[in-house]
Amino acid sequence: MYDMATIGIMDSGVGGLSVYREIRKLLPSERYVYFSDSANCPYGEKKPEFIRDRCREITGMMLSRGASAMVIACNTATAAAITTLRSEFSIPFIGMEPAVKPAALGTRAGVIGVLATAGTLKGSNYLKLKHGVEDDIKVVEHVGAGFVELVERGELSGPAAEETVKRSLRPLIAAGADIIVLGCTHYPFLLPVLRKITGPGVRFIDPAPAVARHLRDILRQKNIAMDDPDPGIELLTSGDQRQLENSFRHLIGQ
Ligand code: DGL
C-alpha cells in the first residue's frame, strides 16, 4: 500500500501544516503522512527528553507506514531531537531552524526580531546562530506567547488574536527590528494579524519555502523522489481526528 515516495511530516500540532503547504507546492506528486501530536501540544515548554521520546515514537510509526524521509516541521522538536533522530534512524531528516542568517543579511536597521517558543530559544542551535551574527547586528527575541493556542483553535483574526500578537511584538517593534523571523511553524498562520500590527515597515521571514526546497534536493540526491500513483495526504493524530481534519480544511483550504 505504501511505496517509497511516502514522506512523513510531524509537529506538536497543526503548525507543521504551514510547512506541508510549501512542500506540496514544490512536490505535488508525492504521498504524505502528517502526524499532529495534539495530545501533547504545545511542546514549547516541555522537557527536551520528553520531546525526543515523542519524536522517536512518531518516527517509528512513520517508518511502519513506509516513510522514506521525515520532515520535523517543528522548530522546538528539531532543537530537542534532530541530532538523536539522525543518529538512531537511517532515513533523511529535514528540520526547521529560525532563519537568523537571511534576516541578518537583509536588515537595514541592523536589528532583527525572532519569535519562537521557549524551547527553541534555549536550544544550542539557535544560540549558535544568534552568536554568529551578533557582532554585526542586534537580535531581539521573544516567545510568541499564546500564538500556538490561537492557531490550534483556528482563531487567526479578531480582537483577541490581535491583542495576543501585539503583546509579543511590542518589544521587537520598540527595539527597531525591521525583519522578524518566524521561528515556530504555527506562526505563519498568524501572518495577516502580525502584518496588521506592524504595518508595512516590517518584513517577516517564514523558513518553510526554503525547507521545502531543501527536502526536494535531498529526495533528488537520494533518488527517493518519484511520482506516486496515489498522491495525497493521510492525517494522523494522538488527539481528536475530526478536529485535525477540520483544522486541515480551515488552514489549508481543502
Ligand atoms: N510548531 C512548533 C514549533 O515550530 C511547536 C509549537 C509548540 O508546540 O509549542 O516550534
Residues whose N, C-alpha, C, O or C-beta is under 5 A from the ligand:
A	BS01	DGL	S12 G15 C41 P42 Y43 G44 A73 C74 N75 T76 T117 V148 G183 C184 T185 H186
